[in-house]
Amino acid sequence: MNVLVVLAGILFLLMTLIGGRKGVRSFFALFFNFAVIMITVILMNDPNIDPVILTLIACVLISCINLFYINGVNSKTKTAFLSTIICIVVLLLFIIFITNKAMIQGFGEEEIGELGMFSLLVEVDFVKIMVSVIIMSTIGAITDTAIAVSSPMREIHYHHPDISRKDLFLSGLAIGRDILGTSANTLFFAFFGGYLALLIWFKDLSYSVGEIVNSKIFSAEMITILCAGIGVTLVIPITTWITAYFFVRNKETKEKIR
């Protein structure tokens, strides 16, 4: 407990010194997001509540915290928020299809021993639970990419107010391409770093490469990584188009009023 308090204190101090007020907000945003996730998990135990709808509500709240609470309500956060919600909805439909086809819901045969003492009659739709897990695993990366694209596009438009919608859109795509490579690799190493113990477990069980690839646990994690990568990739053109459209349209509207 003392170690956790010390580490949290060091993180708060560094975020305050380097990030100022925004750093302080970012620190408290961690706890707000954690609270949203915990409440979502608790409510998912109720069989009368649809986990997918609950996840969508949680994603909206997390997006508001990450965008509006940390960065304030402005043009870049509005376009990033709209892009995030559109991307999540599109990705949700895709994930529901993939989850049903891949049949990765539920538990793998490696977990049977641990589950033997529990009742499996929980009246919870594990397909929807798996969809919720994948969506919640991608929301942070999607909002991060959306604001990372929208923010520099706002600066480009501010310093070059006469830029055309097409040029602003192409500039946003160029920014997005630079972000995409690092974001995809960050997702990959974040997930695999958290599941190194799983790979060691597979080695102890003497699994072949084919058995590892066909394992439900491994497949579920790989599908989560791939869906997160698809979401990060998809949000770039969506954010670029929406940001270019709204910024140029606002400029045209102001000129007409004059």
C-alpha positions, 0 to 999 in steps of 0.5 A: 500500500505504501508503495502505491501511495509513493508511486501515485505521489511521484506521478502526480508531482511529475504530471503537475510540474510538466503538465500544469493544470492539464497535468493535474486534470489528467491525473484525476481523469485516471481515477474518474475513468477507473470509477466508470469502468468499475461501475460498468463491471458491477452493472454488467452482473445484472442480467437485465442490463444489456452489456453492449448498451452499457459499454456504449454509455461508458465509452461516451463518459470516458470520451468526455473525461479524456477530451472535455475534462482534460482539454476543455470544450473547444473545436478540436475536442468537439470534432475528436469526440464526434469522430470517436463516437462514430468510430466506436459505433462502426467498430461495434458492429464489426466486433459483434460480427467477428465475435459471433464468427470466431466464437471467442466468448466464454472460457478456454479449456485451460480455465476449466480447472479454476472454474470447477468450483463455480456455477456457470448458470450466471444468465449473462450473454458472454458474446456481448461481454466479449464485445464489451471487453474489446470495445473497452480495450480500444476506447482509450487508443481511439480517443488519443488518436482522435485528439492527436489528429484534431489538435495539429489540424486546428493549429494548421487552420489557425496559422493558415486560415485560407487553407482549402478543405482539401489541403487541410484534409490531406495535411490531417491524413499526413499527420495521421500516417505518422501517428498510426505506426507508433499507435499500432505498435504501442497497442501491440506491445501493451497487450503482449506485455500484459500477457507474457505470463500467458505465453510462459504458461503455454510453454509450460504446457508444451503447446505447439505453435498450432495449438497456441494459435487455435487456443481460445485465450490467445485468439481472443487477445489477438482479435482484441489487438487487431480490432484495436488497431482497426479502430485506431486506423479507422478513426484517422480518416474520420477525424480528418474529414470531420475536422476539415469540414467543420473548420472550413465551414465555420470560416465560410459561415463567418465570411457570409455573416460579414 
